[in-house]
Amino acid sequence: MVIRPALALSVALAMPCGAQVPVAQDTAMSAAAMESMAHPMADTHMRMTAPRPASAADSARGAALVALIRRELARYRSVDTALADGFRPFHPEVPQPVYHYTNLMYGLEARLTFDPEHPTSLLYRKDADGGLTLVGVMYTAPRYLSDSALDARVPLSLTHWHEHVNWCVPPRGAGARWRERRDGAPVFGPHSPIATSAACDAAGGRFLPIVFNWMVHVNAFASDDPRVIWGEEPAPR
């Protein structure tokens, strides 16, 4: 089976149980997901873990994780090395603040266990000369994990895990409807004001209560500033 890069990210981040809400695999859905992941924010389409009080133990765990990432994953400063190890770019033809290079097998592995040396995605920023600079990694986790289980992977006192929720998308086979707008706003996708099943039904769409699994960015290569390392986006150039 040949898995395209866009589909690979959808599969890697998809919900673990086939009986749950399916993840659309068309190009428009993938592009909307990419844009949403590039600009995560707390709103009706984003669920974030609640912050926990800071502690010396969490700071030590976070520092150890950043040190491991910098030590063991620095080889991926070379995109060629990332490609050789199974990471594939997600819509590289579309300009993005941060490009995700995703490893499908690592995404599947993350459903069962946490290996900090196996991030679901590597995060690259494009330089002025067109080259790619490694800025961080993205880890994923199953949608059913508790906050405590997520905290055991990456401390909640340092950062937020987030998941994309409450999307209204066009019916299957109606991809052209992604372009629809109403009152100046998109009808479908992560920037639509529609966030309930009833409103989505009224718009003739298909409601996805949860779009992807939990995810978190660690911008270990972007800065020494903890606000950047544990923020969702690397600091501007």
C-alpha positions as CSV (number, residue, x, y, z in Angstrom):
1,M,0.0,0.0,0.0
2,V,1.3,3.4,-0.9
3,I,0.6,6.1,1.7
4,R,0.7,9.7,0.5
5,P,2.3,12.3,2.9
6,A,-1.0,14.1,3.5
7,L,-2.7,10.9,4.3
8,A,0.2,9.7,6.4
9,L,-0.3,12.6,8.8
10,S,-4.1,12.0,9.0
11,V,-3.5,8.3,9.8
12,A,-0.7,9.1,12.3
13,L,-2.9,11.5,14.2
14,A,-6.2,9.8,13.7
15,M,-8.3,8.4,16.5
16,P,-7.3,4.9,17.5
17,C,-10.6,3.1,17.3
18,G,-12.3,2.6,13.9
19,A,-15.7,2.9,15.5
20,Q,-15.0,6.5,16.4
21,V,-15.5,9.5,14.1
22,P,-13.5,9.0,10.9
23,V,-10.9,11.4,9.7
24,A,-11.4,12.7,6.2
25,Q,-8.6,12.0,3.8
26,D,-9.2,14.4,1.0
27,T,-6.8,17.2,0.1
28,A,-9.0,20.0,1.3
29,M,-9.4,18.4,4.7
30,S,-5.6,17.8,5.0
31,A,-4.9,21.4,4.0
32,A,-7.3,22.7,6.6
33,A,-5.8,20.5,9.2
34,M,-2.3,21.7,8.3
35,E,-3.3,25.4,8.6
36,S,-5.0,24.7,11.9
37,M,-2.0,22.9,13.3
38,A,0.2,25.8,12.2
39,H,-1.9,28.3,14.3
40,P,-3.3,26.5,17.3
41,M,-5.3,28.6,19.7
42,A,-7.8,28.1,22.5
43,D,-11.2,28.5,20.9
44,T,-14.3,26.4,20.1
45,H,-12.3,24.2,17.8
46,M,-9.4,23.6,20.2
47,R,-9.4,21.7,23.5
48,M,-6.3,22.1,25.7
49,T,-5.2,20.4,28.8
50,A,-5.5,22.5,32.0
51,P,-2.3,23.9,33.4
52,R,-0.8,22.4,36.5
53,P,1.3,24.2,39.2
54,A,5.0,24.5,38.4
55,S,7.3,22.2,40.3
56,A,11.0,21.6,40.5
57,A,10.4,17.9,39.5
58,D,8.5,19.0,36.3
59,S,11.2,21.5,35.5
60,A,13.8,18.8,35.8
61,R,11.8,16.4,33.6
62,G,11.3,19.1,31.0
63,A,15.0,20.0,31.0
64,A,15.9,16.3,30.6
65,L,13.5,15.9,27.7
66,V,14.9,19.0,25.9
67,A,18.4,17.7,26.4
68,L,17.5,14.3,25.0
69,I,15.8,15.8,22.0
70,R,18.8,18.0,21.3
71,R,21.3,15.1,21.7
72,E,19.4,12.3,20.0
73,L,17.5,14.2,17.3
74,A,20.0,16.8,16.2
75,R,20.8,14.5,13.2
76,Y,17.5,15.6,11.7
77,R,18.9,19.1,11.1
78,S,19.6,17.4,7.8
79,V,16.3,16.9,6.0
80,D,17.9,14.1,3.9
81,T,18.5,12.2,7.1
82,A,14.8,12.7,8.1
83,L,13.7,11.4,4.8
84,A,16.0,8.4,5.0
85,D,14.5,7.6,8.4
86,G,10.9,7.6,7.2
87,F,9.7,11.2,7.8
88,R,7.7,12.6,5.0
89,P,6.7,16.3,4.4
90,F,3.1,17.3,4.8
91,H,2.0,19.5,1.9
92,P,5.4,21.1,1.3
93,E,4.0,22.9,-1.8
94,V,1.9,25.1,0.5
95,P,3.7,28.0,2.3
96,Q,3.6,27.4,6.1
97,P,5.1,29.0,9.2
98,V,6.3,25.5,10.3
99,Y,6.5,22.4,8.1
100,H,5.6,19.0,9.6
101,Y,7.7,16.0,8.5
102,T,5.8,13.0,9.8
103,N,6.8,9.4,10.5
104,L,3.7,7.2,10.2
105,M,5.2,4.3,12.1
106,Y,6.1,6.6,15.0
107,G,2.6,8.1,15.0
108,L,1.2,4.6,15.3
109,E,3.7,3.7,18.0
110,A,2.7,6.8,20.0
111,R,-0.8,5.3,20.5
112,L,0.7,2.6,22.7
113,T,3.8,4.1,24.3
114,F,5.9,7.3,24.6
115,D,9.4,7.2,23.1
116,P,10.9,10.7,23.1
117,E,13.4,9.6,20.4
118,H,10.4,8.8,18.1
119,P,8.4,12.0,17.6
120,T,5.4,11.8,15.3
121,S,6.6,14.8,13.4
122,L,9.7,16.9,13.0
123,L,9.1,20.7,12.7
124,Y,11.0,22.8,10.2
125,R,11.0,26.5,9.4
126,K,11.9,27.7,5.9
127,D,14.8,30.1,5.7
128,A,15.1,33.1,3.5
129,D,17.3,31.1,1.1
130,G,14.7,28.3,0.9
131,G,16.5,25.9,3.2
132,L,14.8,24.2,6.1
133,T,15.9,24.7,9.7
134,L,14.9,22.1,12.4
135,V,13.1,24.0,15.2
136,G,11.4,21.2,17.2
137,V,9.3,18.1,17.3
138,M,5.7,17.1,17.7
139,Y,4.5,14.3,19.9
140,T,1.0,12.7,19.7
141,A,-1.0,10.6,22.1
142,P,-4.3,8.7,21.9
143,R,-7.5,10.8,22.4
144,Y,-8.6,8.7,25.3
145,L,-5.6,9.4,27.5
146,S,-6.2,11.2,30.8
147,D,-4.5,14.4,31.8
148,S,-2.4,12.5,34.2
149,A,-1.2,10.1,31.4
150,L,-0.4,13.0,29.2
151,D,1.5,14.7,32.1
152,A,3.6,11.5,32.4
153,R,4.7,12.0,28.8
154,V,5.3,15.8,28.8
155,P,4.6,17.9,32.0
156,L,1.4,19.9,31.9
157,S,2.9,22.5,34.1
158,L,5.3,23.4,31.2
159,T,3.0,23.3,28.2
160,H,-0.4,22.3,26.9
161,W,-1.3,19.2,25.0
162,H,-4.1,20.1,22.6
163,E,-6.6,18.4,20.3
164,H,-8.7,19.7,17.4
165,V,-12.4,19.4,18.1
166,N,-15.9,20.4,16.8
167,W,-15.3,20.6,13.1
168,C,-18.1,20.8,10.5
169,V,-16.8,19.5,7.2
170,P,-18.5,19.0,3.8
171,P,-20.3,15.6,3.2
172,R,-18.1,13.0,1.6
173,G,-17.7,13.6,-2.1
174,A,-18.6,17.3,-1.8
175,G,-15.0,18.7,-1.6
176,A,-16.0,21.8,-3.6
177,R,-18.1,23.0,-0.7
178,W,-14.9,23.8,1.3
179,R,-15.0,27.2,-0.4
180,E,-18.4,28.1,0.9
181,R,-18.7,31.2,3.1
182,R,-21.5,32.7,5.0
183,D,-21.6,36.2,6.5
184,G,-17.9,36.6,5.6
185,A,-16.8,33.4,7.5
186,P,-16.0,29.9,6.2
187,V,-18.9,27.5,6.6
188,F,-16.6,24.5,7.1
189,G,-13.3,23.8,8.9
190,P,-11.3,25.1,11.8
191,H,-12.3,28.8,11.3
192,S,-16.0,28.2,10.9
193,P,-18.3,29.6,13.7
194,I,-20.1,26.3,13.5
195,A,-19.1,24.2,16.5
196,T,-22.2,22.0,17.2
197,S,-23.7,18.9,15.6
198,A,-27.1,20.6,15.2
199,A,-25.6,23.7,13.5
200,C,-23.5,21.5,11.2
201,D,-26.6,19.4,10.2
202,A,-28.4,22.6,9.4
203,A,-25.5,23.6,7.1
204,G,-25.6,20.2,5.4
205,G,-22.2,19.2,6.7
206,R,-20.7,16.3,8.6
207,F,-19.8,16.9,12.2
208,L,-16.4,15.7,13.7
209,P,-16.4,16.1,17.5
210,I,-12.7,15.1,17.6
211,V,-10.5,15.4,14.5
212,F,-7.1,14.2,15.7
213,N,-5.4,12.7,18.7
214,W,-3.7,14.8,21.4
215,M,-0.5,16.6,20.2
216,V,2.2,18.8,21.7
217,H,5.1,20.8,20.2
218,V,8.5,21.0,21.9
219,N,10.6,23.7,20.1
220,A,13.9,22.4,21.5
221,F,16.0,23.7,18.6
222,A,14.4,27.1,18.3
223,S,15.7,28.8,21.4
224,D,16.9,28.5,24.9
225,D,13.9,30.5,26.1
226,P,11.4,28.2,27.9
227,R,8.6,30.4,26.6
228,V,9.6,29.4,23.0
229,I,10.6,25.8,23.8
230,W,7.2,25.1,25.3
231,G,5.1,27.4,23.2
232,E,3.1,26.2,20.2
233,E,5.1,28.2,17.7
234,P,8.8,29.0,17.5
235,A,9.8,32.6,18.0
236,P,9.7,34.7,14.8
237,R,13.0,35.0,12.9
